[in-house]
Structures are given as structure tokens and as C-alpha cells.
Amino acid sequence: MKRTLIKHVLVSDAIGEPVKVAGWVRTRRDSKGGFSFVEINDGSSFSGIQVIVPGELENYESEVLHVTIGSAIAVEGELVESPGKGQRVEIHATRVTIYGLADPDDYPLQKKRISFEKLRDIAHLRPRTNTFGAVARVRNALAYATHKFYQDRDFLYLHAPMITGSDAEGAGEMFRVTTLEPGAAPQAGGSVDYSQDFFGKPTFLTVSGQLSAETYASALDRVYTFGPTFRAENSNTRRHLAEFWMIEPEVAFADLSDNADLAEDYIRYMFQYVIEKCPDDLAFFDKWVEEGLLDRLHTLATSEFRRITYTEAIAALEKAEGEFEFPVRWGSDLQSEHERYLTEVVFDQPVIVVDYPKDIKAFYMRRNDDGKTVAAMDVLLPGVGEIVGGSQREERHDVLLESIREKGLPEEEYWWYLDLRRFGTVPHAGFGLGFGRMVQFTTGMQNIRDAIPFPRTPNSAEF
């Protein structure tokens, strides 16, 4: 008999028909009447399905009664209406196949409550818990929604390279990629001779697919990347990872206003999609992880985003009652506490801040006519702060070259990027959204390490 996923069985109308499911045991209770209640879950839905296993089965005493939490089994039987509360159907088993038992003395998920920190030490098993199964399904839904959103709007999906010779952000916090042996690297002039390395030059894991996306947007109008990016930042906060996924759309013939419109539509779309597709998972998070999560997501799915300038944001923060940990002054970057104050106290809605001081933003952002600011934007959400960062890109060759020099970047590494401004340059814009932070925000999980399957952080690359 062909196996059916539990999520389909739970909504099936084939009462009285034979069915086969398989999964991992969540609970087993034995009745004095000579039968057992076994709940199994295959990860396809938040809810598992209850199976009634009669004692008459040939392997009931020899195998079924040895099944414990975590054991993998398959069940064939009849789908019947369930008399119990909270479940519509159940299975009356006619056959149970045991694939793998889980020793209750060793299986670490026997306890009902295990801290998220402890679960990070057993990341290979934590998807079997209610919480991390739900995180995985929400993450999947948000990823699918991302592709659907951009594909429906005629964007082309671009695979940007993970190995690069340039620093898109100019921050210098990059992982080096090399085949040279540590301690035995060839030397030239007192430093490592990278001409003998695999690529013949210093190379790194990328911090962004943006520059690559700009090349394709300059030919194909609109593209987006969705891939892993890397930061060698020695940070142990709940918001930072060394490896994380980014969504980066890039649009030709677009300005900062177009860019903000796209980001606003995209964020609303993702919330609308996940509310529709993951109701049980979100209800779990609302009950057990963050009370009020569902109301917040419903509100944001239909919210208008307030747009203000950086200068207006600073003025609003300077009027705040009380003091911030980080002082507020024009020319300093906004911190999470500032961003949350703007969204939660001043405006009580999502906020898009535009026109930041040029000295605190990247070299590629278009300079405004005032000479002090650039056409940058950050999208801020209540409860989290920045979720999107983007800009209109500098399309003028001379201005871009001047900016590269001002930032002290090696202009020879950006010859091809400057070429885009020499040959058929156009206004264009784009942004980046950290996918892990969106998952974190949507689920209410407090630590981004719990929003990605296998977190990469300082001193942590176990799995």
C-alpha cells in the first residue's frame, strides 16, 4: 500500500477506507483492555495522528509494546471518525511495522520541556520537537512565498557566487577562501604570495550577492538572489550568525521610492502567505512562544508603512522621554532601541527611514543633491527593528569612483562594477532582507540560532 502523508490523512474524507502512514512516535499509552494508543507524526503537519493498535496483532507483545518516544514505525489500517476531542479522525491499525526503536534511557527528547539552548547541542534531533518542526515549516513557507512573490512579478532568480574577490559592504569582516597550507604559505616581499593560491588572488566567502545582481539587472531589468552569505563577525548576540541566507532583489530603471514600494509589498505578502499556509504552527507559537504573535502578524499583513527621513527620525528620537543606551545625534547610525522606539512608540506602525548620512553608509549608495546624505533606506518593524536595508545605487561613474576612493577601497577590484556605469548605465535600486531574521520575527523565537537549521556562530560548527 502506498504511504500517505499525515497532513493529508487528517483532512481526508475517506472514512472506512484503508490507509498507510509512517512517522515517529510521540506518545504511547496502553489500555487495560489489551490495546494501545500510539500518536505518530511525520513532520508534514503540526498535529500527529492517533493510532489504535489492538492486542490481537501478531507483533503486539513482541514489538509494539517496546515502541517508545522517538521510535520510527509504519501503520496500515482503517481510517475512522474519532470519538475523542481535538481530533477528527484516527486509524485502527491492522498492521504495524517497526523500523527503528529509540532507547528511552538514551533518547534525549524524552522530557517534555527542554531549553532551546540545550536543543542547540542536539541540532540533529531538535526538528522532531513541536517547536522546531513548526519553525522548519514556517521557514519553508516563507521561502516559497519569496520565490512566488518575485516570480509573479517577472523577476529572474539569480545564483550569485559564494566565492568573491570583492567586499560588497566594505566592512572587511570576511572569511578567507584559500588552498594554501597554514604556516607554509608561499611568501613574496614579506607577505603571503596569493598569486600561487587556487584563484591567483585573495578570495573570500561573500557577504552579499548584490554586486552580482546589479550586473544582471543591468541587462535583464529585474533579478533576485536568495542564497547563503557569510560574516566573520565575532558576535554572540541573539541577532547574529556567521552564515545566513539573504534575499536581494535588484531592479533597473527604479529609484528609492520604487525600492521602498517593493520592500513594503514583499513583507506584507510574506505575512499574508504564512498566515494562510501555517495556521496551526503560528497558533502554537502564539500560545507557547510569544503571546500576541498572531495579532501582530495579522496587523502587519495589512499595515501601511510610514516613511520618514533620517533627519526626521533623529528629531523624533531627541524628543523621547528618558535616555537611550546609545546617544542620539545626527550622523550616528540608528540602533535597535532607536528603531523599536520609532515603530512601537512614536508611530505605532512599520517605518521606512530614508536618506541616511553618507558617511555611515556603503560606497555604492547614490549621493543626494544635499551632499550630506545618500538615497538609502531601512525598513523597521515593531519588536525587531531593521528587517530590510537597501538603497538606490550610484549610477554615475565619476561619483561612484569618488566614493570608492573616499572609502579607501582598492578601485582595481571594482573595475567591472565601474564598467556598468560606463556602458549603458541606468538608475537602479535594490535591498537585502536577512531571511533568518524574518523567520525569527514570524515565529516569535527570541534567538536567531533557533530560526536556522544548523546555526554557525563563533566556536560552533558541529553539525
N, C-alpha and C positions, 0 to 999 in steps of 0.2 A: 504494500500500500504506500502511496506517495505521501510524504510528510507535509503538513500544513503549518504555517507559522501561527503562533498562538494569537497574535493580534487579529488575524482573520477569523480564527475559530470563535473568538469572543463576540464577534458581531454576526456570526453565521446564523442563518435561519434553518439549517439542515438538521432540525431536531429529529432524532431517531435514526440518523444516518451514521455509518461508520466513519471514524476519523483517526488520524495518527498525528501525534505531536512528539516533540523531543525538547529537552532542556535540562536545566539544573535545579535540583530540589531546593526549595526554600524552607519548607516545613514538612514534617510527617507526624501524624497523630494516629495512634492505634486505638481502636474501639474494642470494648469488651465483647462486642457481638461477633468478633472474628474478621474484621476488615480494617482497612487503614485509609485515612485521608492524607493525600500527598499533594502539595502545591508545587508546581514547577513553573519556571519562567525561562523563556529562550531569548530574552533581550529585545524582542520585536515590539514590546509594549511595556508600559509601566506595570500593568497588572499581569499576574500569572493566572493559571487556570487550576482549579481543584480537580483532582482525580480520586475517584472512589475505587480502591483496589480490594476486591473480595478475597477472603481467605481461601477460596477454592482454587485459586490459581496454582498451577503446578510448582512454581518457584516462589510462592508467597513466603513460606517459612525459611527456605534456604537462601533467598536473595532479597526479597522485598523488605523483610524485617531488618535487614542490615543496611538499608539505604538511610543515609544521614544527610544533613545540610551540606550542599556542595556537590553531591553525587550527580552524575550525568546519566539520564535514563531516557528511554523512548516508551511511549504508551500508545497502544491501539485500543479502541473501544467505541462505545456508542455515545454520541452527543445527546445530552438530555437537559431539560429545563431544571434549574437548580432551585430547591426549596429554601435555601439559605439566603440571608440578607447580604446585599452588596455584590451579588454575582448573578448573572442572568443564566449562564449555562455551566455545566460541569461534564466530566467524562466518566462513564462507568467502564472501567478497564476490563478488557478480555485478554490482554497480553501486556506484560511489562518486560522490557529488555534493559539490562543493566550494562552501561558502557564503562563507567569508571566510578569507584567509590571514593569518598573523601574521609580519611581517618579523623573522627571527631576530636581526638587528642592532639592532633597537629594542625588541623584546618583553622587558619586564623580568623575566619569570618563567622565563628560560632556565636560570638557575643552580639547582642542586638545593637549596642552603641559602641562604636569605635571612633576615636577622634580622627579628624581629617588629616592631622599631622602624622598620626600613626599609619594611616592608609597610604600616605605618600611613600612609606617604606616598603609597601607591598603593592606598588602600582600595577603589577601584572595581575593582581586578583581584584583590585578595587572596582573594575567595571561590573562585577557581579553584585555589588551593593545597589540598593534602591537609588541612592544619591548619584552615583557615578554612571549608572545606566541611564538615568534621566539626563545628566549633563551631556553624555555622548549623543543621545537622540536630539537634544536641543541644538547641540553643535552641528550635527548633520543637517537639521532643518535650516539653520541659518546659512550654512554653506550652500545648500541647494537654492535657497532664496536669493543668495548673492548672484549665482550664475543665471537664474531665471530673470532677475531684475535687469541685468546688463544685456543678456541675450535678447530679451524682449524689446530692448531699446537700441538694437543694432550695433552693440559693441562687439569687438572681436577679442577673444580670450588669448592672451599672450603669455608664453612661458619665458619669463625673464631669467637670465643666467644667475646662478648662485655663486659663481666664482667671478670676481671682478678685479680690475686693476685700479679702480677709482672709488673714492669715498663720496657717496651721494650727499651725505649730510655734512661733510666737512668736520665731523666730530673726532675722528681718529680712533674711535673705540671699536676696532675690528679684529676678527680672528684671522690670523695669517694662514695661508694655504701654501705648503711647501713640501717638497720631497727630499730636501737637504737634511742630512743627519744632524741632530742636535750635538753641538760640541765639536763637530767635524766638518762644518760648512766651509766651502772654499772662501778664501779671503782675497780682497783686492783693495789696496790703499787703506788697510786697517779696518775694513768693514766687510760684511758678507757680500760675496760676489753673486748676485741673483741672476746674472746672465747665464749661470750654469744650473739654475733651477729649472723645473719642468717647463714653466711658461716663459723662461728667459727674463723675468722681471718680478718684482714683488706683487703678489696677488693675495686676495682676501675673500672671506665669505661676505656676501653682500648685506648691506644694511637696508637696502631698498631696491625695488625694481623700477623706480620712477624714471631714471635717466634712459633706461632701455625702452620704457613705454613711450617716452617722448619721441624717440626715433620712429616708432611705428605710427603714432598719432600724426606725425608729420607726413605720413604717406597714406594712411588708411582712415583718417578722420577721428575715430574713437576706438580705444582699446582699454582693456583692464588686465591687470595681473592679480593672481591670487596664489601666493606661494610663501615658502619659508624665508625669513630674514633673520639676521644674527647681530647681536650687540655684545661686545666683550666688556660690558659694564659690570663692575664688581658691586652689584646692588642686591640686597636681600629683602627688599620691600615686597609687600603683597601685590604690587602692580607691575613688577619687572620680571622678565625672563631673558635668558641668553639666546634662546631660539623661539621664535614666534611667527605666526602667519599674518600676512598683511594683504589687504585688498587695496589696489591702487589703480583707479581709473584715470585716464588722460584723454582730453578732448581738444581737438583742433578747432579754431575759429570760435573760441569761448573765452569769456572774461571771468572776473572774480564773482560777479553776480550769478552767472550761469553755473559756476562751480558750486556755489552755496545752494542753489536750487537743486542740483543733482544730489548733493550730500543729504539735504533735508528729505527729499523724496525717497532716497535709498534707505535711510534709517527708519522712516515711518513704514516703508514696505516690509522691512525685516520684522518689525514688531507685529505688524498685521499678520504676516505669514506664520510666525511661530505661535501666535495666539490661536490660530485656526488649526494648525497641524499637531501641536503638542499640548492639548488641554490638560491631560492627566499629569504629565510631567510638571507643568507650571503650577498646577494645583498643589502638588507635593512640595515644591519649593516655597510656595506661598504659606503653606502650613508649617513646614519644618525648618526652613532656612531663613526666609525673610518675610515677615508678616507685612501684607500690603503690596507685595510684589505684583500681583495680578492687576490691581487697581492702577498701579503706576504704569504698567505696560499698556493697558487699555487707554489711559490718558495720553501717553506719548504717541500711540499709534494714530491719533487724530490731532495732535497738538500743532499749533503754529510755532515756528521758531523765531524768537525775537532777534533782530540784527542790530548790533551796535558797533561803534568803532572802539578801538583800543583806548583812545583818549577818553571816550565816554565811560568806558569800564573803569578806568583809573579814577575818574571823578566820582563815580558811584561808590567805589571802594573807600575812597578817602572820607566819605560821609558816614561810613559804618560806625555803629556804636561798638565800643570795645576795641581791642587790639588784635591784630593778626600775629601769628608766629613769625611770618616773613613780612617785613615792612613794605608798604605800598608806595611806589614812586614811579613817575613816568620814566620809561626806559628800562625798567626791570621786567622780567618775564612773570606771567601770572602763575601762581602756584595752585595746587589742588584746592586749598582752603579758600582762595580768592574765587576760583571758578565755581565752586559749590555755593559760595555766598551769593554770587550773581544769579545763579539758576534757582536757588532754593529760597532766598530771602528777598533780593531786590526785585526779580521779575517773576518768580514762581513759574517758570517755563523754560524749555530749552533755549539756549542763546548761541548765536553765531557772532563771534568777535572778529572784526576785520581791521586791516590797516595797522599792523604792528610796527614798532621801531625797526629800522633796517639792521641796526647793529646786533640785534638778538635773533635774527632770522637767517636762513640759509642763503648762499650766494645766488641761487637760481631764481629767487623770487623777484617779481617785477617791481622796479622802483616807482613810487608815486611821484607826482609832479612837485610835491612839497619838499622833496629831497631828504626827508627825515624818515619816511615810512615806506613799507612795501605792501603790495597787494596780497597779503597773507590772510588766512582765516583759520580759526579754531572753532569746532562745534563742541559745545558744552552741554552735558546732560545732568539733571539733578541726581545727586547721590554718587556721582563718579567724577564729574568734571570733564576734562577733554576726552573726546572719543574719536574725533577726526581732526587732522591737521592738513592744511593744503594751501594752495596759492595759485594766482595767475603767474605763469612762468615768464621770465625775462626773454622776450623775443628779439630784442635789439642787440646786435652783435657787439657794438662798441661798449654799451652799458654793461653787458654781461662780462666782457673781458675785463673791464674796470673792476667789477665786483669780485671776480676771481682773484685778481691781483691784490685787492684790498684785504681779502680774507687770507692771503698768504698761501694760496693753493698752487700747486705746480701746473701752470697753464698747459704744458705739453701733454699732460694726461687728459685734457679735455678738448683736444684738437677736433675730435669728431663731434663733440657736443656743440662746439662753436660753428662747425660746418653747417649744422642745421639752421643757424642764423644767417649764414652766407648764401645758402641756396634755397630760395623759396620760403623764407621764414613767415610764420603766421602767429597771431595771438593764440595762445593755448593755455589750458589750466588743468589742474588735477589735484587729487588729495590722497591721503593714506588713512586707512582705518585698521587699527590693531584688532584682529579677529578675536584674540583671546579676551581682550577687554570687553568686547561686545558680548561674548559668551558669559563672562563673569557678571556683567550688568544684567543680562536677561535672566540668569538663573538665581541671582542674589548671592552667589558664592563670594566669600569675602577675600579669598586669596586666589590670584591668577594661576597658581600652580595646580589648582583644582579645576581649572577650566580647559586644560590641555591634557591629552592622554598621558604623555611622558614628559614632565617638566625638566627643562635644562636650566640649571641655576648654578652659582658658584659652588664647587665641590659636590656637584650632583649630576652624574650621568650614568646611573646604574643600569637602567633598563633600555 
